[in-house]
Amino acid sequence: MKNRRLIQLLAPMFIMTVLYVCVSQLGVFLYEKITSVSFIQNAEAASVELSGKTKKQAIKLLETKVESWKGEQEIMLSFDGRDVLLESDAIAFHFKESVGALKEQGNSPLIVSIDEAGLNGFIEERFPGYHLDQFPGLQKRIEDATSMLKVEETINLDEYFEGEENVFYAGELDKIEVTPGLSSFIDANPVIDIPANARFSFLEFLDANGSSVSSPDDLGPVASLLYELILHTDLAIAERNISTGLPSYATLGLEARVNPVTGQDLVFMNARDSAYTVTFSLHDNTLKAQISGMASPYEYKVRTTGKKEYPPRVVKQFSAFIPQGVLATTQEGKKGRLITVYRDKYSSEGDVIDEERISEDFYAPTNRVEIWPLNATETDATPSDDVSVQDQEDEDGSSESDSEGSTEGIREDSPEIEGDDTAAADEEEGAMDEQQSTDGNKNGTSDKKDSSDVKTAPKKKKEEK
């Protein structure tokens, strides 16, 4: 009796407990079933339409899409002269989390993660000598690209590369004339900083630092050496000027002229995310400089081609004041020069991966001016020791030092220099011959003593007749 009563008492409690558990579980099941039947309209993940799909259907659809994407994607890593296809093995896609984080409207990215060890191994294998730590921000960039399942994209690793401090190039100019202006400039500006992602103007630098240097002769060696330095980096030349005559301190193709009076400037651009530093030092008659900055995987070298020389032409002037048998010169001739400058880009393995035509520099020849006796022929004149043509290279173009030639930006044209120069010289020679002949005749008639030889010649002819 007691057992029966106990069973009758516990049975209702047991049944109620079972019903409570079943109802609660059924409620959770029904809630999930009802709330996960479909998504809000216009829901997308990585441009995959998921509207009207259940969670399981959405996950299955995304898995299929990603597998297809792995076989089609062409995300390239470009660095050190090579383009490498990104391997997707190091990329993990989290589909459940991606579906759970869908936005009510718009295109949501997939949630992905990168295996750092796997990506580092990939970089070390494809780009020997480099590792992931040298490319901060690269991992985030890859995640952004893959989370949207981009099929084609090129990621330039140069934008993320950070190396150690490195000296790119060191140069010097020897046997220069150390003027007070040059010496004061070096003392006041032993270091010049070229900021990251910025434009650098030499004249603006002078104004900002309150420099009082105004002579182009003082700034010429500094500008030329600075120009030579930047040609050995990736700095882009925006404006550069040259003299009419190659200065004695400068190398053909590597001269740069800065003149605060005429506004001639040296301007270049730094597109890197890191700065450059240029240091100058002056030792006796030698100017030294070097450019340094964050290391680059590339090396830049200067190459010159098409070097030509143009001989000077002879301009004859006639004067009655020059004795017979004597030949004088008022200006020695100087050869003209032409050269084309290229900047070659080398990979870490020594392969040329790019070449850039920087400039074509032309220095016109200087005519040789000779003074001849009025009625002399070439066989009558006896040249003095200074008759031979000398290849003089004055500090700033000999007698042409006051005039300047300008080449703003990068010169890509190749003028017909030889033909133009010949025509100009012929024209100049004819004009000067005519003018000097006229002047000589006037002088001959005004000065009877100096013109006695000229007047006696006709008399001799009459006597012979």
C-alpha positions in Angstrom: 0.0 0.0 0.0 2.7 2.4 0.9 4.7 1.7 -2.4 1.5 2.3 -4.4 0.8 5.6 -2.7 4.4 6.6 -3.3 4.2 5.8 -6.9 0.9 7.7 -7.3 2.6 10.7 -5.6 5.8 10.7 -7.7 4.2 9.8 -11.1 2.5 13.2 -11.6 5.7 15.0 -10.7 7.8 12.9 -13.1 5.3 13.5 -16.0 5.3 17.2 -15.3 9.1 17.3 -15.4 9.3 15.5 -18.7 6.7 17.7 -20.2 8.5 20.8 -19.0 11.8 19.7 -20.5 10.2 18.8 -23.8 8.3 22.0 -24.1 11.4 24.1 -23.4 13.5 22.3 -25.9 10.8 22.4 -28.5 10.5 26.1 -28.0 14.2 26.7 -28.6 14.0 24.5 -31.7 10.9 26.3 -33.1 12.5 29.7 -32.4 15.6 28.9 -34.3 13.6 27.4 -37.1 11.4 30.4 -37.4 14.1 33.1 -37.1 16.5 31.4 -39.5 14.2 30.7 -42.4 15.5 33.6 -44.5 17.7 36.7 -44.4 16.8 40.3 -44.9 16.4 41.4 -48.4 19.6 42.5 -50.3 22.0 40.7 -47.9 25.3 40.0 -49.5 28.7 38.6 -48.4 31.7 39.3 -50.7 29.2 40.1 -53.5 27.5 36.8 -53.1 23.7 37.2 -53.0 22.3 35.5 -49.8 18.7 36.8 -49.7 16.1 34.2 -48.9 18.7 31.6 -47.9 18.9 29.8 -44.5 22.1 29.9 -42.6 23.1 26.4 -43.7 22.3 27.3 -47.3 24.3 30.5 -47.0 27.3 28.7 -45.5 27.2 26.0 -48.2 26.9 28.6 -50.9 29.9 30.6 -49.6 32.0 27.5 -49.3 31.3 26.7 -52.9 32.1 30.2 -54.0 35.4 30.3 -52.1 36.6 27.0 -53.6 35.8 28.4 -57.0 37.6 31.6 -56.2 40.8 29.8 -55.1 41.1 28.3 -58.5 40.5 31.6 -60.3 42.1 34.3 -58.2 45.1 36.2 -59.5 46.2 38.2 -56.6 49.9 39.0 -57.3 52.6 40.1 -55.0 55.0 42.4 -56.9 58.5 43.0 -55.5 62.2 43.0 -56.4 61.3 42.8 -60.1 59.1 39.8 -59.8 55.3 39.1 -59.8 54.3 36.1 -57.7 50.8 34.6 -57.4 49.6 34.6 -53.8 48.9 31.1 -52.5 45.6 30.8 -50.7 46.8 28.0 -48.3 47.7 30.5 -45.7 44.2 32.1 -45.7 41.5 30.7 -43.5 37.8 31.6 -44.1 35.3 31.6 -41.2 31.9 31.1 -42.8 29.7 30.8 -39.7 31.1 33.9 -38.2 30.7 35.7 -41.6 27.1 34.7 -41.8 26.4 35.8 -38.3 28.0 39.2 -38.9 26.0 40.0 -42.0 24.8 43.5 -42.3 21.1 44.1 -42.8 21.8 45.9 -46.0 24.9 46.2 -48.2 27.8 44.0 -49.1 29.5 42.5 -46.1 33.1 41.2 -46.2 34.0 37.6 -45.2 35.8 37.1 -42.0 39.3 35.7 -42.8 42.5 35.2 -40.9 46.1 34.8 -42.1 48.5 32.2 -40.9 51.6 34.4 -40.2 54.0 31.5 -40.2 52.7 30.3 -43.6 52.8 33.7 -45.2 56.3 34.3 -43.8 57.4 31.0 -45.3 55.9 31.9 -48.6 57.7 35.3 -48.7 61.0 33.8 -47.7 60.7 31.2 -50.4 59.6 33.5 -53.3 61.7 36.5 -52.3 64.9 35.1 -50.8 66.5 37.4 -48.2 63.2 39.0 -47.1 60.7 38.1 -44.4 57.2 39.2 -43.3 58.5 41.5 -40.6 60.0 43.8 -43.2 56.5 44.4 -44.6 54.3 45.9 -41.9 50.7 46.3 -43.0 51.0 43.7 -45.7 49.0 41.1 -43.8 46.1 43.5 -43.3 46.1 44.4 -47.0 45.9 40.7 -48.0 43.0 40.2 -45.6 41.1 43.1 -47.1 41.6 41.8 -50.6 40.6 38.2 -49.9 37.7 39.0 -47.6 36.0 40.5 -50.7 37.1 37.6 -52.9 38.8 39.9 -55.4 39.8 37.9 -58.4 42.5 40.2 -59.9 44.7 42.6 -57.9 48.4 43.4 -57.7 49.9 44.3 -54.3 53.1 46.2 -54.6 55.3 45.2 -51.7 57.5 48.3 -52.2 54.7 50.3 -50.4 55.2 48.2 -47.2 58.9 47.5 -47.2 60.9 48.9 -44.3 64.6 48.1 -44.2 67.5 49.4 -42.1 69.3 52.7 -42.7 71.4 52.5 -45.8 73.8 54.7 -47.7 72.6 54.6 -51.4 75.5 56.6 -53.0 78.5 58.7 -52.1 80.1 61.1 -54.5 82.6 64.0 -54.6 83.8 66.9 -56.8 87.5 67.6 -56.5 89.7 70.6 -57.6 86.8 73.0 -57.2 87.1 76.7 -56.4 86.1 77.2 -52.8 84.4 80.5 -52.8 83.3 82.3 -49.6 79.6 81.7 -50.6 80.2 78.0 -51.1 82.0 77.6 -47.8 79.3 79.5 -45.9 76.6 77.4 -47.5 78.2 74.1 -46.5 78.9 75.4 -42.9 75.2 76.4 -42.6 73.7 73.4 -44.3 75.8 70.3 -43.7 72.6 68.1 -43.7 69.6 68.4 -46.0 66.5 66.4 -45.2 64.2 65.2 -48.1 60.8 64.5 -46.4 58.7 61.5 -47.3 55.9 61.9 -49.9 57.0 65.5 -50.6 58.3 67.8 -53.2 61.8 69.3 -52.7 62.9 72.6 -54.3 66.4 73.9 -53.9 65.4 77.5 -54.1 62.6 77.0 -51.6 65.1 75.3 -49.3 67.4 78.4 -49.5 64.5 80.7 -48.7 63.3 78.6 -45.8 66.8 78.5 -44.3 67.5 82.2 -44.9 70.5 81.6 -47.1 72.2 84.7 -48.5 73.9 82.8 -51.3 73.0 84.4 -54.6 75.7 83.6 -57.1 75.2 80.5 -59.3 78.9 79.9 -59.2 78.7 79.3 -55.4 75.8 76.9 -55.8 76.9 75.2 -58.9 79.0 72.5 -57.3 76.4 71.8 -54.6 73.5 71.5 -57.1 75.6 69.3 -59.5 76.7 66.9 -56.7 73.1 66.8 -55.3 71.8 66.0 -58.8 74.3 63.1 -59.1 73.2 61.7 -55.8 69.5 61.7 -56.5 70.1 59.9 -59.8 71.2 56.9 -57.8 67.8 56.7 -56.0 64.2 56.5 -57.0 63.7 60.3 -56.6 61.8 61.7 -59.6 63.3 64.8 -61.4 60.7 67.6 -61.9 63.0 70.5 -62.9 66.7 70.7 -63.8 68.8 73.4 -65.5 72.2 73.4 -67.1 74.8 76.1 -68.1 75.6 77.1 -71.6 79.1 75.8 -71.1 80.1 72.7 -69.1 81.8 74.0 -65.9 85.3 72.6 -65.1 84.1 70.9 -61.9 81.1 69.1 -63.5 80.9 65.8 -65.3 79.2 65.7 -68.7 75.5 64.7 -68.1 75.6 65.3 -64.3 75.6 69.1 -64.1 72.8 71.1 -62.5 72.6 74.8 -62.2 70.7 76.8 -59.6 70.3 80.6 -59.9 68.2 82.5 -57.4 68.3 85.6 -59.6 66.9 84.1 -62.7 64.7 81.5 -60.9 66.6 78.4 -62.3 65.8 75.6 -59.8 66.5 72.0 -59.0 63.2 70.2 -58.1 62.5 66.6 -57.4 59.8 64.4 -55.8 60.1 61.8 -53.0 57.2 59.3 -53.4 58.4 57.0 -50.7 56.9 56.7 -47.2 60.4 57.3 -45.7 62.7 60.3 -45.9 66.2 60.7 -47.4 69.1 62.5 -45.8 71.9 64.2 -47.7 75.1 65.2 -45.9 77.8 67.5 -47.3 81.4 68.1 -46.2 84.2 70.3 -47.6 87.8 69.2 -47.4 90.4 71.6 -49.0 89.2 71.8 -52.7 87.0 68.6 -52.5 83.3 68.7 -51.9 81.9 65.3 -50.7 78.3 64.2 -50.2 76.2 61.1 -49.6 72.5 60.2 -49.6 71.0 57.7 -47.1 67.6 56.4 -46.1 65.6 53.3 -45.4 67.1 50.4 -47.4 65.5 49.5 -50.8 65.6 46.2 -52.6 66.6 48.0 -55.7 69.8 49.6 -56.9 69.9 52.5 -59.3 72.8 53.2 -61.7 73.5 56.0 -64.2 74.2 55.1 -67.8 75.2 57.5 -70.6 75.0 56.9 -74.3 75.2 58.9 -77.6 78.2 61.0 -76.6 79.2 63.3 -79.4 81.6 66.2 -79.9 81.1 69.1 -82.3 84.3 71.0 -83.4 84.2 74.8 -83.2 83.9 76.9 -86.4 86.4 79.6 -87.3 85.1 83.2 -87.6 87.5 85.4 -89.6 87.8 89.1 -88.9 89.9 91.4 -91.0 91.6 94.6 -89.8 94.1 97.0 -91.3 95.8 97.3 -88.0 97.1 93.8 -88.2 100.6 93.6 -89.9 101.0 91.4 -92.9 102.1 87.9 -92.1 100.5 88.0 -88.6 97.4 86.1 -87.4 95.8 87.0 -84.0 93.0 85.4 -82.1 90.5 87.2 -79.8 88.6 84.0 -78.7 89.7 80.4 -78.7 87.3 77.8 -79.9 85.7 75.2 -77.7 84.1 71.9 -78.7 80.4 71.4 -78.3 79.2 68.3 -76.6 76.1 66.1 -76.5 75.2 63.2 -74.2 72.1 61.2 -73.2 71.6 60.1 -69.6 69.6 57.0 -68.5 68.8 55.7 -65.0 68.7 51.9 -64.8 66.9 50.0 -62.0 68.4 46.7 -60.8 66.9 43.9 -58.7 68.7 42.4 -55.8 69.9 39.7 -58.1 71.5 42.2 -60.5 68.9 42.1 -63.3 67.8 45.3 -65.0 64.1 45.6 -64.5 63.6 49.1 -65.7 65.3 52.0 -67.5 64.4 55.6 -67.5 65.6 58.3 -70.0 66.5 61.2 -67.8 67.9 63.9 -70.1 69.8 64.8 -73.3 72.4 67.5 -72.5 73.8 69.7 -75.2 76.5 72.3 -74.9 77.0 74.3 -78.0 80.5 74.8 -79.4 82.3 78.2 -79.0 83.5 79.7 -82.2 87.2 80.5 -82.7 87.6 84.2 -83.7 90.7 85.1 -85.8 91.9 88.5 -86.8 93.5 88.6 -90.2 95.4 91.4 -92.1 93.1 93.3 -94.4 94.4 92.0 -97.7 96.1 88.8 -96.5 95.4 85.3 -97.7 95.7 82.1 -95.7 99.3 81.6 -97.1 100.4 85.1 -96.3 99.5 85.0 -92.6 101.9 83.5 -90.1 100.0 82.1 -87.1 101.4 82.7 -83.7 101.6 80.1 -80.9 98.0 80.6 -79.9 96.5 79.7 -83.3 95.8 76.0 -82.4 92.3 75.2 -81.3 92.2 74.5 -77.6 89.5 72.6 -75.8 89.1 75.1 -73.0 86.5 74.4 -70.3 86.1 77.6 -68.3 84.3 77.5 -65.0 81.1 78.6 -66.6 81.4 78.5 -70.3 84.3 80.9 -70.9 83.0 84.2 -72.4 79.4 82.7 -72.2 79.4 82.6 -68.5 76.8 85.4 -68.2 74.2 83.5 -70.4 72.5 80.3 -69.3 70.7 77.5 -70.9 67.7 75.9 -69.3 66.1 72.5 -69.5 63.1 72.3 -67.3 61.8 68.9 -66.5 63.0 65.8 -68.4 64.1 66.5 -71.9 62.8 63.8 -74.3 63.4 65.6 -77.5 66.5 65.2 -79.7 66.9 68.3 -81.8 68.8 68.4 -85.0 71.7 70.0 -83.3 74.4 69.4 -85.9 72.5 70.9 -88.8 71.2 73.9 -86.9 74.6 74.7 -85.5 76.2 74.6 -88.9 73.7 76.9 -90.4 73.9 79.3 -87.5 77.6 79.4 -87.6 77.7 80.0 -91.4 75.2 82.8 -91.0 77.2 84.3 -88.1 80.5 83.9 -90.0 79.2 85.6 -93.1 77.7 88.5 -91.2 80.9 89.1 -89.2 83.1 88.8 -92.2 81.0 91.5 -94.0 81.0 93.8 -91.0 84.7 93.4 -90.2 85.6 93.9 -93.9 83.7 97.1 -93.9 85.2 98.3 -90.7 88.7 97.4 -92.0 88.2 99.5 -95.1 87.1 102.5 -93.0 90.1 102.2 -90.8 92.4 101.8 -93.8 91.2 105.1 -95.3 91.4 107.1 -92.1 94.9 106.1 -91.0 97.3 106.9 -93.9 100.4 105.5 -92.1 98.9 102.1 -91.5 97.3 102.0 -94.9 100.4 102.7 -97.0 100.7 99.2 -98.2 97.2 99.2 -99.4 97.6 102.4 -101.4 100.9 101.5 -103.1 99.5 98.3 -104.5 97.4 100.0 -107.2 100.4 102.2 -108.2 102.5 99.2 -108.9 99.8 97.7 -111.1 99.7 101.0 -113.2 103.5 101.0 -113.6 103.4 97.4 -114.8 100.8 98.4 -117.4 
